[in-house]
Amino acid sequence: MFLRFLTITAISFALINTASAQERQWGLDASDNQAFLTFGVPDSEDVGISLWCEIGNGQMSVFLPETRVPLRVGEAVPMTVTVDGVQKQLRGSAAKDPASGQMTVEAKFSLKDILISRLQGGQTISVRVKGHDNNFPFADADFAGLVDDCKGEGN
């Protein structure tokens, strides 16, 4: 009986560790030209949301795959970004990801936009597209690092 308990416990821990390894997390990455703050599963195509920029151009984009609402390529899509309960309206554009075939929505905003200050220190971020909310934790996101990278001040 005790041996059976140990076997079940060991299998349970193995399953928990495997599941934990597949959880989404925030990651900051930059190249010479672009910087990305992505909430997804590392080393996979699983992305929930990404904030990114072309370094030095003064703008940032919010990007997310959207599979729960009907979208057409090129469609102008109202997007509501909510940070800790405070909303900001953006105008997004729908596209089809060539690699996955999945529909995506992306909206740009200025690095001087009020949304930047709201995201600084934000705990949660929600993006609404056509009535569908996509909710994400934001406390562990290195948003300050992304802003520095976008301004060309990162490491």
BELZI-V220938 format. One record per pair of residues at least 24 apart in sequence whose ideal C-beta (glycine too) atoms are under 10 Angstrom apart, sorted by sequence separation. I is the first residue (numbers start at 1). GAP is how many residues later the second one is. If there is no record, write none. Layout:
i:I gap:GAP
i:I gap:GAP
//
This chain:
i:22 gap:24
i:24 gap:24
i:31 gap:24
i:33 gap:24
i:70 gap:24
i:71 gap:24
i:72 gap:24
i:105 gap:24
i:119 gap:24
i:120 gap:24
i:24 gap:25
i:26 gap:25
i:30 gap:25
i:35 gap:25
i:36 gap:25
i:38 gap:25
i:39 gap:25
i:40 gap:25
i:69 gap:25
i:71 gap:25
i:88 gap:25
i:90 gap:25
i:105 gap:25
i:119 gap:25
i:62 gap:26
i:66 gap:26
i:77 gap:26
i:79 gap:26
i:81 gap:26
i:88 gap:26
i:103 gap:26
i:36 gap:27
i:78 gap:27
i:79 gap:27
i:80 gap:27
i:88 gap:27
i:116 gap:27
i:119 gap:27
i:120 gap:27
i:62 gap:28
i:64 gap:28
i:66 gap:28
i:75 gap:28
i:77 gap:28
i:79 gap:28
i:81 gap:28
i:86 gap:28
i:87 gap:28
i:119 gap:28
i:61 gap:29
i:63 gap:29
i:77 gap:29
i:78 gap:29
i:86 gap:29
i:105 gap:29
i:51 gap:30
i:62 gap:30
i:73 gap:30
i:75 gap:30
i:77 gap:30
i:88 gap:30
i:116 gap:30
i:61 gap:31
i:72 gap:31
i:73 gap:31
i:87 gap:31
i:88 gap:31
i:116 gap:31
i:49 gap:32
i:63 gap:32
i:65 gap:32
i:71 gap:32
i:83 gap:32
i:86 gap:32
i:67 gap:33
i:70 gap:33
i:71 gap:33
i:85 gap:33
i:69 gap:34
i:71 gap:34
i:81 gap:34
i:83 gap:34
i:84 gap:34
i:116 gap:34
i:65 gap:35
i:67 gap:35
i:68 gap:35
i:83 gap:35
i:84 gap:35
i:92 gap:35
i:94 gap:35
i:66 gap:36
i:67 gap:36
i:69 gap:36
i:82 gap:36
i:83 gap:36
i:86 gap:36
i:94 gap:36
i:111 gap:36
i:65 gap:37
i:66 gap:37
i:67 gap:37
i:81 gap:37
i:83 gap:37
i:84 gap:37
i:90 gap:37
i:92 gap:37
i:65 gap:38
i:66 gap:38
i:81 gap:38
i:83 gap:38
i:84 gap:38
i:85 gap:38
i:65 gap:39
i:66 gap:39
i:83 gap:39
i:84 gap:39
i:85 gap:39
i:87 gap:39
i:89 gap:39
i:111 gap:39
i:64 gap:40
i:65 gap:40
i:82 gap:40
i:83 gap:40
i:84 gap:40
i:111 gap:40
i:63 gap:41
i:64 gap:41
i:83 gap:41
i:84 gap:41
i:85 gap:41
i:87 gap:41
i:63 gap:42
i:64 gap:42
i:82 gap:42
i:83 gap:42
i:84 gap:42
i:62 gap:43
i:63 gap:43
i:64 gap:43
i:82 gap:43
i:83 gap:43
i:62 gap:44
i:63 gap:44
i:81 gap:44
i:82 gap:44
i:61 gap:45
i:62 gap:45
i:63 gap:45
i:81 gap:45
i:82 gap:45
i:61 gap:46
i:62 gap:46
i:80 gap:46
i:81 gap:46
i:82 gap:46
i:60 gap:47
i:61 gap:47
i:62 gap:47
i:80 gap:47
i:81 gap:47
i:60 gap:48
i:61 gap:48
i:79 gap:48
i:80 gap:48
i:59 gap:49
i:60 gap:49
i:79 gap:49
i:80 gap:49
i:47 gap:50
i:59 gap:50
i:60 gap:50
i:78 gap:50
i:79 gap:50
i:57 gap:51
i:59 gap:51
i:60 gap:51
i:78 gap:51
i:79 gap:51
i:80 gap:51
i:82 gap:51
i:45 gap:52
i:58 gap:52
i:59 gap:52
i:77 gap:52
i:78 gap:52
i:47 gap:53
i:58 gap:53
i:59 gap:53
i:60 gap:53
i:62 gap:53
i:77 gap:53
i:78 gap:53
i:80 gap:53
i:82 gap:53
i:45 gap:54
i:50 gap:54
i:52 gap:54
i:54 gap:54
i:57 gap:54
i:58 gap:54
i:59 gap:54
i:84 gap:54
i:45 gap:55
i:47 gap:55
i:53 gap:55
i:60 gap:55
i:75 gap:55
i:83 gap:55
i:50 gap:56
i:60 gap:56
i:45 gap:57
i:47 gap:57
i:62 gap:57
i:51 gap:58
i:53 gap:58
i:71 gap:58
i:60 gap:59
i:69 gap:59
i:71 gap:59
i:69 gap:60
i:70 gap:60
i:83 gap:60
i:66 gap:61
i:68 gap:61
i:69 gap:61
i:68 gap:62
i:69 gap:62
i:62 gap:63
i:64 gap:63
i:66 gap:63
i:68 gap:63
i:69 gap:63
i:51 gap:64
i:63 gap:64
i:66 gap:64
i:68 gap:64
i:62 gap:65
i:64 gap:65
i:67 gap:65
i:68 gap:65
i:66 gap:66
i:68 gap:66
i:51 gap:68
i:66 gap:68
i:65 gap:69
i:64 gap:70
i:64 gap:72
i:51 gap:74
i:49 gap:76
i:49 gap:77
i:49 gap:78
i:48 gap:79
i:37 gap:82
i:60 gap:83
i:49 gap:85
i:39 gap:86
i:48 gap:86
i:49 gap:86
i:60 gap:86
i:48 gap:87
i:49 gap:87
i:51 gap:87
i:60 gap:87
i:48 gap:88
i:49 gap:89
i:51 gap:90
i:60 gap:90
i:59 gap:91
i:49 gap:92
i:51 gap:92
i:58 gap:92
i:53 gap:93
i:56 gap:93
i:57 gap:93
i:58 gap:93
i:52 gap:94
i:53 gap:94
i:55 gap:94
i:56 gap:94
i:51 gap:95
i:55 gap:95
i:56 gap:95
i:57 gap:95
i:51 gap:96
i:53 gap:96
i:54 gap:96
i:55 gap:96
i:56 gap:96
i:39 gap:97
i:52 gap:97
i:53 gap:97
i:55 gap:97
i:56 gap:97
i:39 gap:98
i:52 gap:98
i:53 gap:98
i:55 gap:98
i:39 gap:99
i:51 gap:99
i:55 gap:99
i:37 gap:101
i:39 gap:101
i:39 gap:102
i:38 gap:103
i:37 gap:104
i:37 gap:105
i:37 gap:106
i:37 gap:108
i:38 gap:108
i:37 gap:109
i:26 gap:110
i:35 gap:110
i:36 gap:110
i:37 gap:110
i:26 gap:111
i:35 gap:111
i:24 gap:112
i:25 gap:112
i:26 gap:112
i:35 gap:112
i:37 gap:112
i:24 gap:113
i:26 gap:113
i:27 gap:113
i:28 gap:113
i:35 gap:113
i:36 gap:113
i:37 gap:113
i:26 gap:114
i:27 gap:114
i:28 gap:114
i:35 gap:114
i:25 gap:115
i:26 gap:115
i:27 gap:115
i:28 gap:115
i:30 gap:115
i:34 gap:115
i:35 gap:115
i:25 gap:116
i:26 gap:116
i:28 gap:116
i:30 gap:116
i:34 gap:116
i:35 gap:116
i:26 gap:117
i:28 gap:117
i:29 gap:117
i:35 gap:117
i:28 gap:118
i:30 gap:118
i:31 gap:118
i:30 gap:119
i:35 gap:119
i:26 gap:120
i:28 gap:120
i:29 gap:120
i:30 gap:120
i:28 gap:121
i:30 gap:124
i:30 gap:125
i:28 gap:126
//
